Amino acid sequence: MSGLRLMAVHAHPDDESSKGAGTMARYADEGHDVLVVTLTGGERGSVLNPAMDLPGIADRMIEVRREEMAAAARALGVQQRWLGFIDSGLPEGDPLPPLPEDSFALVPLDIATEALVRVVREFRPHVMITYDENGGYPHPDHIRCHEVSMAAWEAAGNPALFPDAGEPWEPLKIYYTHGFIRRRLELLKEEFDRNGEPFPMQEWLDRWRPEHGDIMARVTTQIECGKYFTARAEALRAHATQIDPNGAFFAIPMDMQVRVWPTEEFELAHTRVHTAIPENDLFAGIDANGVQ
């Protein structure tokens, strides 16, 4: 074991399998300690896989999603911890309806931050992963995940803050994970075009507008992890209520994915150690003992 520890903070079960999963599987396989912290139980998630829209599934959604999360963690070879907050659900309509009163997104920031600080101080990560200020997409729990993660990053090493939440620990780096890379989809589409086949993720490309900007301009760090894309796909399939195995996620051949774009992308949000950009390692600038 190298003694280095990586913590990924996610809003719901299944988020960890679609955002940086190959990277986590790689680091776990290389002997690092990797912990996924899941802030909510995904209780208000819908059954998105038609094959799982069965009697009794919706009634046991909490239990089912826990079982799915355990299977996904096994597929990636990582540890996992529930923080225990309640899924806010994704409000729909115009105007948007108010969130349910027990929603994670409505929990006071200091309460949610203290809960995460406890886990940070216990696990003592050298590196943290979370979402950017837009939450990856504007789900209220994803926005709150960003806010809580950044607050915990600042607070965990300060003994004056949350003094009853364990011995202070100061993580050295925190990253945002970036999943929607337009250039990646364009290159994959070119492969399908050459083969005279329709591109299964064309709808994703069609959603992009110039005003969305180029997220690659924010990427500082690309992690080679094509070897672990199979584990990533297995983890996604483990979330059987949320992921349709016949959907677009799985329609691109694995060998093509690995050949065309074998990396996952991150943005170094803050660091307390010196590192040179661009990076190819989340632990760049940190030695085997966890210091600069």
NUTORLO-925079 format. One record per residue (C-alpha): x, y, z; residue in three letters. Coordinates in pm, 1 decimal, padded with zeros to 6 digits. Layout:
N
REC         x         y         z   aa
REC         X         Y         Z  ALA
...
end
This chain:
292
REC         x         y         z   aa
REC   00000.0   00000.0   00000.0  MET
REC   00124.0   00349.0  -00082.3  SER
REC  -00045.2   00515.2   00213.9  GLY
REC  -00226.6   00764.7  -00013.3  LEU
REC  -00600.1   00812.7   00017.1  ARG
REC  -00860.4   00944.7  -00226.6  LEU
REC  -01214.1   01053.8  -00131.5  MET
REC  -01487.0   01112.4  -00391.3  ALA
REC  -01795.4   01300.6  -00270.7  VAL
REC  -02115.3   01233.9  -00466.6  HIS
REC  -02477.3   01338.9  -00436.8  ALA
REC  -02655.7   01010.0  -00511.8  HIS
REC  -02582.2   00640.3  -00559.7  PRO
REC  -02489.2   00592.0  -00930.4  ASP
REC  -02314.4   00932.0  -00958.4  ASP
REC  -01986.1   00768.9  -00859.6  GLU
REC  -02014.6   00521.8  -01148.4  SER
REC  -02065.5   00787.2  -01416.3  SER
REC  -01815.0   01045.4  -01288.8  LYS
REC  -01454.4   00941.9  -01245.0  GLY
REC  -01523.6   00572.6  -01188.3  ALA
REC  -01239.8   00447.5  -01406.4  GLY
REC  -00997.6   00670.4  -01218.7  THR
REC  -01113.9   00540.4  -00882.1  MET
REC  -01088.8   00180.3  -01000.4  ALA
REC  -00734.5   00242.9  -01123.0  ARG
REC  -00616.1   00396.5  -00797.4  TYR
REC  -00781.6   00125.0  -00589.7  ALA
REC  -00618.4  -00142.1  -00806.4  ASP
REC  -00281.2   00027.3  -00761.6  GLU
REC  -00312.4  -00004.9  -00384.0  GLY
REC  -00447.1   00332.8  -00281.5  HIS
REC  -00735.2   00365.2  -00035.7  ASP
REC  -01039.1   00501.1  -00219.0  VAL
REC  -01360.2   00604.1  -00044.1  LEU
REC  -01687.5   00711.8  -00205.8  VAL
REC  -01903.2   00928.4   00020.9  VAL
REC  -02266.5   00924.5  -00094.0  THR
REC  -02451.3   01221.7   00052.0  LEU
REC  -02808.8   01099.3  -00004.2  THR
REC  -02980.0   00766.6  -00044.3  GLY
REC  -03135.3   00842.4  -00383.3  GLY
REC  -03476.5   00781.4  -00228.5  GLU
REC  -03662.7   01002.2  -00472.4  ARG
REC  -03504.8   00859.1  -00784.6  GLY
REC  -03736.2   00715.5  -01048.6  SER
REC  -03700.9   00368.4  -01200.1  VAL
REC  -03528.6   00459.1  -01528.2  LEU
REC  -03463.1   00106.8  -01656.1  ASN
REC  -03785.1  -00041.0  -01802.4  PRO
REC  -03670.6  -00392.6  -01713.2  ALA
REC  -03665.3  -00295.4  -01345.3  MET
REC  -04006.7  -00130.1  -01343.2  ASP
REC  -04147.8  -00423.1  -01148.6  LEU
REC  -04400.4  -00453.5  -00865.0  PRO
REC  -04245.3  -00371.7  -00530.1  GLY
REC  -03929.4  -00203.5  -00660.6  ILE
REC  -04048.5   00153.7  -00606.9  ALA
REC  -04179.4   00056.9  -00261.8  ASP
REC  -03830.4  -00060.0  -00154.6  ARG
REC  -03630.7   00203.8  -00337.4  MET
REC  -03413.3   00285.3  -00035.8  ILE
REC  -03313.1  -00078.0   00014.8  GLU
REC  -03272.8  -00144.7  -00357.5  VAL
REC  -03044.3   00151.8  -00409.5  ARG
REC  -02829.3   00044.8  -00114.5  ARG
REC  -02792.3  -00300.0  -00268.5  GLU
REC  -02703.5  -00144.7  -00604.3  GLU
REC  -02446.4   00085.0  -00444.8  MET
REC  -02279.0  -00206.6  -00267.2  ALA
REC  -02251.2  -00395.1  -00596.9  ALA
REC  -02106.8  -00090.2  -00773.5  ALA
REC  -01847.5  -00039.2  -00498.7  ALA
REC  -01740.8  -00402.6  -00535.4  ARG
REC  -01705.9  -00359.8  -00911.5  ALA
REC  -01476.3  -00060.0  -00862.5  LEU
REC  -01287.9  -00206.1  -00566.3  GLY
REC  -01361.2   00096.6  -00346.2  VAL
REC  -01497.7   00163.2  -00000.6  GLN
REC  -01826.3   00348.6   00038.1  GLN
REC  -01995.5   00551.1   00311.6  ARG
REC  -02349.2   00691.8   00334.8  TRP
REC  -02382.4   01038.6   00483.3  LEU
REC  -02753.4   00984.3   00548.4  GLY
REC  -02928.0   01285.8   00397.4  PHE
REC  -03253.7   01262.1   00199.5  ILE
REC  -03259.9   01290.3  -00179.8  ASP
REC  -03422.4   01619.7  -00284.4  SER
REC  -03557.8   01480.8  -00610.6  GLY
REC  -03536.0   01673.4  -00936.9  LEU
REC  -03809.8   01939.3  -00942.5  PRO
REC  -03990.6   01978.3  -01274.3  GLU
REC  -04239.4   02234.0  -01401.8  GLY
REC  -04266.0   02604.9  -01468.7  ASP
REC  -04250.8   02749.1  -01215.8  PRO
REC  -04054.1   02483.0  -01031.9  LEU
REC  -04233.3   02341.4  -00727.7  PRO
REC  -04074.8   02381.5  -00383.5  PRO
REC  -03847.8   02103.3  -00263.5  LEU
REC  -03979.3   01864.4   00002.4  PRO
REC  -03898.3   01993.3   00351.8  GLU
REC  -03667.8   01699.8   00434.8  ASP
REC  -03450.4   01753.2   00124.9  SER
REC  -03072.2   01750.7   00144.3  PHE
REC  -03061.2   02073.7  -00056.0  ALA
REC  -03248.3   02248.4   00227.3  LEU
REC  -03030.2   02120.3   00512.2  VAL
REC  -02836.5   02410.9   00669.1  PRO
REC  -02487.2   02422.5   00524.2  LEU
REC  -02311.3   02395.2   00860.3  ASP
REC  -02500.0   02077.7   00951.8  ILE
REC  -02417.0   01902.3   00625.3  ALA
REC  -02059.5   02032.2   00636.7  THR
REC  -02000.4   01898.3   00986.6  GLU
REC  -02124.8   01554.8   00878.6  ALA
REC  -01876.8   01548.2   00589.8  LEU
REC  -01594.9   01691.9   00802.3  VAL
REC  -01637.4   01395.3   01038.4  ARG
REC  -01572.6   01154.4   00751.9  VAL
REC  -01280.6   01360.6   00618.3  VAL
REC  -01115.7   01362.2   00959.6  ARG
REC  -01171.1   00989.8   01001.9  GLU
REC  -01059.6   00878.2   00653.1  PHE
REC  -00788.6   01147.8   00621.4  ARG
REC  -00782.7   01181.1   00240.4  PRO
REC  -00489.6   01341.1   00067.3  HIS
REC  -00708.7   01419.6  -00234.8  VAL
REC  -01080.4   01490.6  -00268.8  MET
REC  -01304.8   01482.3  -00578.2  ILE
REC  -01639.5   01660.8  -00609.5  THR
REC  -01847.9   01864.0  -00859.6  TYR
REC  -01791.8   02215.8  -00986.6  ASP
REC  -02010.8   02513.8  -00900.7  GLU
REC  -02270.1   02400.3  -01157.9  ASN
REC  -02296.8   02056.9  -01000.7  GLY
REC  -02211.4   01889.6  -01331.7  GLY
REC  -02577.3   01955.2  -01408.7  TYR
REC  -02817.8   02174.4  -01211.2  PRO
REC  -02974.3   01918.6  -00978.5  HIS
REC  -03023.1   02084.8  -00636.9  PRO
REC  -02837.5   01800.3  -00462.3  ASP
REC  -02541.3   01834.5  -00699.1  HIS
REC  -02517.1   02207.4  -00632.1  ILE
REC  -02534.6   02139.6  -00258.3  ARG
REC  -02274.8   01863.7  -00294.3  CYS
REC  -02034.3   02121.6  -00437.8  HIS
REC  -02107.4   02368.3  -00157.6  GLU
REC  -02070.1   02111.3   00119.2  VAL
REC  -01753.4   01960.2  -00030.0  SER
REC  -01583.2   02297.2  -00059.7  MET
REC  -01687.7   02398.3   00291.3  ALA
REC  -01551.8   02068.5   00430.5  ALA
REC  -01225.8   02113.7   00234.9  TRP
REC  -01176.2   02448.4   00412.1  GLU
REC  -01295.8   02339.3   00755.6  ALA
REC  -01152.6   01991.2   00809.5  ALA
REC  -00802.9   02110.0   00899.9  GLY
REC  -00915.0   02395.0   01124.5  ASN
REC  -00931.8   02287.2   01491.9  PRO
REC  -01155.2   02584.0   01572.6  ALA
REC  -01427.6   02455.9   01342.3  LEU
REC  -01645.2   02159.2   01441.0  PHE
REC  -01419.2   02069.1   01737.3  PRO
REC  -01635.0   01766.9   01823.1  ASP
REC  -01598.4   01615.5   01473.4  ALA
REC  -01260.9   01447.6   01524.9  GLY
REC  -00894.0   01536.3   01501.8  GLU
REC  -00826.7   01798.6   01232.0  PRO
REC  -00704.8   01678.0   00893.5  TRP
REC  -00614.3   01899.6   00598.5  GLU
REC  -00656.1   01744.6   00252.7  PRO
REC  -00389.4   01855.8   00008.0  LEU
REC  -00583.9   01880.7  -00318.9  LYS
REC  -00945.0   01896.5  -00434.1  ILE
REC  -01066.2   01837.4  -00790.2  TYR
REC  -01383.4   01882.9  -00989.9  TYR
REC  -01474.5   01590.6  -01212.6  THR
REC  -01580.1   01673.2  -01570.2  HIS
REC  -01772.4   01410.7  -01763.5  GLY
REC  -01933.8   01577.9  -02065.8  PHE
REC  -01638.5   01631.1  -02300.2  ILE
REC  -01770.7   01742.5  -02636.3  ARG
REC  -01450.0   01656.4  -02821.8  ARG
REC  -01468.8   01299.3  -02694.3  ARG
REC  -01818.9   01258.6  -02836.9  LEU
REC  -01714.0   01417.6  -03166.0  GLU
REC  -01426.2   01170.9  -03205.7  LEU
REC  -01652.3   00877.7  -03126.2  LEU
REC  -01908.6   01005.3  -03376.8  LYS
REC  -01636.3   01018.4  -03642.9  GLU
REC  -01570.8   00648.0  -03579.9  GLU
REC  -01938.3   00565.2  -03629.2  PHE
REC  -01955.2   00786.1  -03940.0  ASP
REC  -01660.9   00600.6  -04093.1  ARG
REC  -01847.2   00276.3  -04034.8  ASN
REC  -02167.1   00418.4  -04182.7  GLY
REC  -02354.6   00372.2  -03855.6  GLU
REC  -02575.8   00615.6  -03661.9  PRO
REC  -02408.7   00761.4  -03354.8  PHE
REC  -02598.1   00640.3  -03045.0  PRO
REC  -02514.7   00952.2  -02842.0  MET
REC  -02614.2   01205.8  -03109.1  GLN
REC  -02876.1   01348.7  -02873.3  GLU
REC  -02600.3   01440.5  -02627.2  TRP
REC  -02414.6   01628.4  -02897.9  LEU
REC  -02733.4   01800.4  -03010.3  ASP
REC  -02788.9   01939.5  -02659.9  ARG
REC  -02461.7   02132.0  -02668.6  TRP
REC  -02475.4   02503.1  -02744.9  ARG
REC  -02179.0   02739.9  -02795.5  PRO
REC  -02278.7   02933.5  -02484.3  GLU
REC  -02211.4   02620.0  -02281.5  HIS
REC  -01841.4   02677.6  -02344.1  GLY
REC  -01562.9   02424.5  -02381.1  ASP
REC  -01515.7   02239.4  -02054.0  ILE
REC  -01178.5   02112.2  -02176.0  MET
REC  -01050.2   02466.9  -02125.6  ALA
REC  -01096.7   02405.5  -01752.9  ARG
REC  -00942.4   02057.8  -01744.8  VAL
REC  -00604.5   02046.0  -01573.0  THR
REC  -00566.1   01673.0  -01523.9  THR
REC  -00629.2   01370.1  -01743.7  GLN
REC  -00604.6   01024.4  -01590.3  ILE
REC  -00523.8   00727.4  -01813.0  GLU
REC  -00771.5   00460.2  -01709.1  CYS
REC  -00897.1   00283.4  -02023.2  GLY
REC  -00796.2  -00047.3  -01865.9  LYS
REC  -01070.2   00011.8  -01607.8  TYR
REC  -01355.6   00110.0  -01838.8  PHE
REC  -01493.6  -00242.3  -01809.8  THR
REC  -01512.7  -00203.4  -01431.2  ALA
REC  -01678.2   00135.0  -01483.3  ARG
REC  -01942.3  -00022.7  -01706.8  ALA
REC  -01998.8  -00302.2  -01454.8  GLU
REC  -02048.8  -00043.9  -01180.2  ALA
REC  -02298.4   00145.8  -01392.8  LEU
REC  -02493.8  -00172.2  -01466.9  ARG
REC  -02502.7  -00244.6  -01093.6  ALA
REC  -02735.7   00054.4  -01057.2  HIS
REC  -03000.5  -00143.7  -01239.8  ALA
REC  -03296.0   00079.7  -01150.9  THR
REC  -03117.4   00385.6  -01289.4  GLN
REC  -02925.4   00261.0  -01592.9  ILE
REC  -03078.9   00090.1  -01895.5  ASP
REC  -02821.7  -00163.6  -02022.4  PRO
REC  -02971.2  -00117.2  -02368.8  ASN
REC  -02921.9   00259.3  -02355.4  GLY
REC  -02668.7   00489.0  -02521.2  ALA
REC  -02413.5   00452.3  -02240.0  PHE
REC  -02345.8   00094.9  -02347.8  PHE
REC  -02394.5   00125.0  -02724.2  ALA
REC  -02035.3   00228.2  -02796.4  ILE
REC  -01799.1  -00072.5  -02819.5  PRO
REC  -01554.4  -00089.2  -02530.7  MET
REC  -01249.9  -00124.6  -02753.1  ASP
REC  -01352.3   00191.1  -02939.5  MET
REC  -01392.7   00385.8  -02614.4  GLN
REC  -01047.9   00280.5  -02496.0  VAL
REC  -00882.2   00353.7  -02829.8  ARG
REC  -01046.1   00691.1  -02893.8  VAL
REC  -01043.0   00847.7  -02546.5  TRP
REC  -00877.6   00640.8  -02270.5  PRO
REC  -00877.2   00914.1  -02004.3  THR
REC  -01105.7   01079.4  -01750.5  GLU
REC  -01091.4   01452.3  -01694.2  GLU
REC  -01056.2   01663.7  -01380.7  PHE
REC  -01003.3   02025.3  -01283.7  GLU
REC  -00768.5   02108.7  -00997.6  LEU
REC  -00983.9   02347.0  -00794.0  ALA
REC  -00745.8   02406.9  -00500.0  HIS
REC  -00410.9   02270.9  -00392.3  THR
REC  -00191.6   02305.3  -00085.2  ARG
REC   00109.3   02147.5  -00257.9  VAL
REC   00307.7   02247.7  -00561.7  HIS
REC   00218.1   02072.5  -00885.2  THR
REC   00278.8   02136.9  -01253.3  ALA
REC  -00017.3   02172.4  -01489.1  ILE
REC  -00113.0   01973.5  -01693.0  PRO
REC  -00113.6   01667.9  -01468.2  GLU
REC  -00163.2   01296.7  -01529.8  ASN
REC  -00192.3   01194.9  -01162.6  ASP
REC  -00431.7   01319.1  -00893.0  LEU
REC  -00154.2   01262.3  -00639.4  PHE
REC   00101.9   01471.2  -00831.3  ALA
REC   00305.2   01676.0  -00584.2  GLY
REC   00234.2   01437.5  -00295.5  ILE
REC   00489.3   01176.6  -00195.1  ASP
REC   00419.3   00824.0  -00070.1  ALA
REC   00394.9   00951.2   00287.4  ASN
REC   00129.8   01203.8   00195.7  GLY
REC   00344.5   01516.5   00208.6  VAL
REC   00484.5   01753.8  -00050.5  GLN
end
